[in-house]
Amino acid sequence: MYSSCCADRERLAALLVSSDFHRYNSGFCTRHEYRSRVVEFLALAVVLMGASLLLGWRKVPVEPNLWDLKAIGANYTVLTITLAGFAIASVFFLATEGPHEDNLSFATIAGILLLAYLILTGAAIMFGSMAHIDSGQSDLERVSFCFAVVVLLQGVAAAWIAIHPLLILVELGYLAHTFSWILVAALFAGSSRPGVFLNRLAGLSGRVAITAPVFGFAAAFAYDFALTAFGYAPDVIARVRLFSVSLFVLALVGFVIPPLLHLLLGAQKMVGFRQTWAHRILSVYYQMTVLTIASLLIAVAFPNS
């Protein structure tokens, strides 16, 4: 039993060793493969976003004043900035534990935790800077809160995904294998929660709120299985880079859209925008977020799949 656990740990750690990493950096045959994976991932994302847009094209009725967004936003601001502090503190703590120059497990952990720190900080700013109107919840407030909730999901997911390489770093590979499936269950459940806010605040169809996590995780696992079955799977570092960059770009888009809408449309036109396009844009953004989170989780937690 012990020897089997050690073998699993060594195999997981070996997949993060730098033979493929140096091959990627040197550009030997991998640059073309990497571009191919980017195109394939974008094609998969377009298909899923199209399905999500089709299912969520019609807006459902929105219940007024279901939540006190001002109070919730204040609480989420404190919670999110605290999580961001833990993420950046974890990187410095691990860095002081020993030399990690040649340890790609540490590089993976540090990169993902720094990504989580950036995204969570952005989410805290979004929650803390939402426009509030005393007479009621404005359309801008509703849309801003929905984007902030999805960005919060991105940051929390990145921090949780870093648990797997952390367990490998501390030589608990057998536990890392168990946590792979725990993370799948936790992130799948966590990915379903923003759908409730999007449904009640922006009028997102309940079908999209339910199917987005299912489609996202199913498509990510199917894509990874297809790559492995046909022998086209890129190295672990390339996959982690691709999906980490995708997650950061999504967070950046979510951070920019609410103030951009306010500047371009103003308070008057925001009413019409929320009635016609807000739920559609959020359905696409939500689906892309779940797909990227699931893909990053698979790349980190199932590197030998």
N, C-alpha and C positions, 0 to 999 in steps of 0.2 A: 504494500500500500504506500509506504513511504517512498520507495523507489519510483513508483508510478507518479506520485505527486511531484517529485523532483524532476522527473522527465518532462512532465507538463510545464513546470516552471521554466525549465531550460529551453523547451521548444518555443514557448511564448516570448521569452526574452530574446531568443535567437532571431525571431522574426523582426525584432527591432534593431538588430545588429546591422552594421553599416555597409555590407557588401552591396546590397541594392541601393543604399543611400549614396554611396560614392558613385555608383553607376549612374544614378539620377543626376547628381551634381556634374558629372563629367559630360552628360548629354549623350552618352553612348546608347543609341536606339531608344532611349526612354523619353526624350523630348517629344518625339512623334507619338509615342504611346500615351504620354500625358495629355497631349492635345486631343487625342482620340477620346480619352476618358472624359475630358471636359465637354466635348461635343455630345457624347452619349448621355452624360448626366443632364445637360441642358435640354436635350431632346426628351428625356424622361420627364423632366420638370415641366416642360411645355405641355406634354400629354396630360399630366396630372392636374396642372393648373387649368387646362381647358375643360377637363371633366368637372373640376370643382366649380368653375365659372358657369358651366351648363346647369349643374345641380342647384347652384345658388343664385341664378339670374334674377329670380323674383324675390322681392323683399317681403319679409313677414312683418306683421304689426309689432310695434315697439311699445312696451309698457312704460309709462312715465314714472320717473322718480322711484324706481325699484330699489336703488342703492343710493346712499349718500356718498357721492364720488369725492367730495371734498375731504371727508373724514378718511375714506379708504385710501385716497391718494396720499394723504399725510402719513398714514401708517405704513403704506408701501414704500414711501420714500426712506423712512428710517430703516425698515427691514432690508431694502435693497442695498443701500449704501453700507450697511453692516456686513452683508454677504460679500460685497465687493472688497471690503477691508480684510475679511478673512481670506479671500482668494489671493490677494497680493501678499499678505503676511505669510501664507503657506509657502509661497515661492521663496521668500527670503529665509524662512526657517529651514527648508530642505537644502538650500544652497549652503547653509552654514554647517550642515551635518557631515560634509566630506567633499572631496574632489569629485566632480561629475563631468569632467571635460569630455570623456569618451563614452559617456553613458547616454544612449539615446532614449532610454526610459525617462530619465530626468528631463531631457530636452522636450520630450512629448508632454510631460506633466507641466513643465514651466510654460510652454507655449500655450497650452489649453487654459491653464489658470490665468495667465495674462490676458488671453482673449476673454475669459469670463469676467475678469476685472473691468476691462474696457466696456463690455456690453452692459454689465450691471451698473456701472457708473452712469452710462447713458440712460438706462432705464430709470435710475433714481432722479436724474435731471428731468426726464419726461414727466414723472409723477409729481415732482415738486414744482414744475412750472406750468401746470395745466391752468387754463383760464376758467375761473369760476364766476357764476352769475348768481346773485342772491335770490332772484325771483324764480330760478329754476335751472335745470341743466341745459346748457346750450348744445347745439349740434357740434360745435368745435370741441367742447369738453368731452362729449361722448366718443367722438372719433379719436381724439387724443388719448383717452384712457384705453380704448381698445388696442391701439398700436403699442402703448406702453406695456400692456399686459403680455402681448406677444413677444416684445423685446425682453421682458423679464423672463419669460420661458426660455428664450435663447441663452441668456446668461446663466440661469440655474442649470440648464441641461449641460452646458459646457463644463461647469464646475463639477457636476456629478460624473460626467464621462471621464474626468481626470482621475477618478478613484481607481479605475482598472490599472493603468500604468503605475500608479502609486503603490499598489499592492505588489506589483512585480519588482519595483525598485527596492522595497523592503523585504524581498525574498519570500513572498507569500503567494507564489504563483498558483497553488492549489485553491486558495481563497479567491484569487482573481478570476479563475474559471467559473466559480459559483456566482460571483458578483456580476459576471457578464449577463446572466439571465435575470438577476435581480434588477439590474439597471434597465434592461429591456422592459420589464414590467413597470418599474417606477416611472420611466420616461414616457411610456405609452399612456399611463394614467395621467401623468402631469400634462401631457400634450392635449388631453381632452378638456382640461379645465378652461382655457381661454375661450373655447367655443361657446360656453355658457354666457360669458360677457358679450361676445360678439353677437350672439343671438338676441339677447335682451336689450342691448344698448344700440346696436347698429342695424338690427333687422336681418342678420345672417340666417339663412335657412337652417332649420334644425337638421336637415339631411346632411348638409356640409359639416356642421358641428360634430355630427356623429361619424361620418365617413372619412373626414380628413385625417385623423390619426390612423385609421385602419388602412386607408389607401397609401399613406405616407410610409408606414412601417412595412406593409406588404410589398410595395414597389421597391423599397430599399433592399430588402432581403432577396427579392426575386432578381434584382439587378446584380447583386453581389454573387448570387448563385450562378447566374448566367455567365458572368465573367470567369468565375472559377471553372465552370463546366467546359468552357471553350478555351481555357488556358490563357485568357487575356488579362487576368487580374494584375494591376500594377503593384509596385512594392508598397509597403505599409506607409512609409514616410510620404510618398507622393499622394496617396489617398487622404491621409490626415491633412496635408497641406491644402489639397483641393477643397475639402469640405469645411475646413476651418476658415479659409478665405471666403467661401460661399456664405458661411454663417455670419462673418463680420460684415460682408456687403449687405446682407439682409438687415442686420441691426442698424447699419448706417442709413439704409433706405427708410426704415421705420422711424429713425430718429429725425430725419429731415422732412418727411412728408407732412406731419401736422402743422409745423410753422410755415411750410411752403404753401400749404392750402390756405392758411389764414392770410398770408400776404397776397396771394393771387386772387382769392375769391372774396375775402372779407366776411363779415358776420351775416350779411343779407343773402349772399349767394350760397353760403354753407348750408342753408336749409334745403335748397334744391339739390345740392350735391349729395347730402346725406340721403335724400329720398331716392336718388337714382343710381349713384355710383359708389357710395361709401361701402356698402355691403359687398359689392362685387370686387372691389379692390382688396378689401379685407379677406375675402374668401380665397383669392389667389395668394395673397401674402401669407395667410395662415397655412395653406397647403404646402407652399414652398418651404416654410419654416419647419414643419413636421418632417418633410422629406429630407431636408438637410441635417436635422438633428439625428434622425434614424441612420442616415448614411455615415455620419461622423462616428456614431456609436459603434456601428458594425466595423468600421475601419480600425477603431482603437481596441474594442473589446473582443472582436472575432478576426484577428489578423490572419489566422490560418484557415479561414473558411473557404 
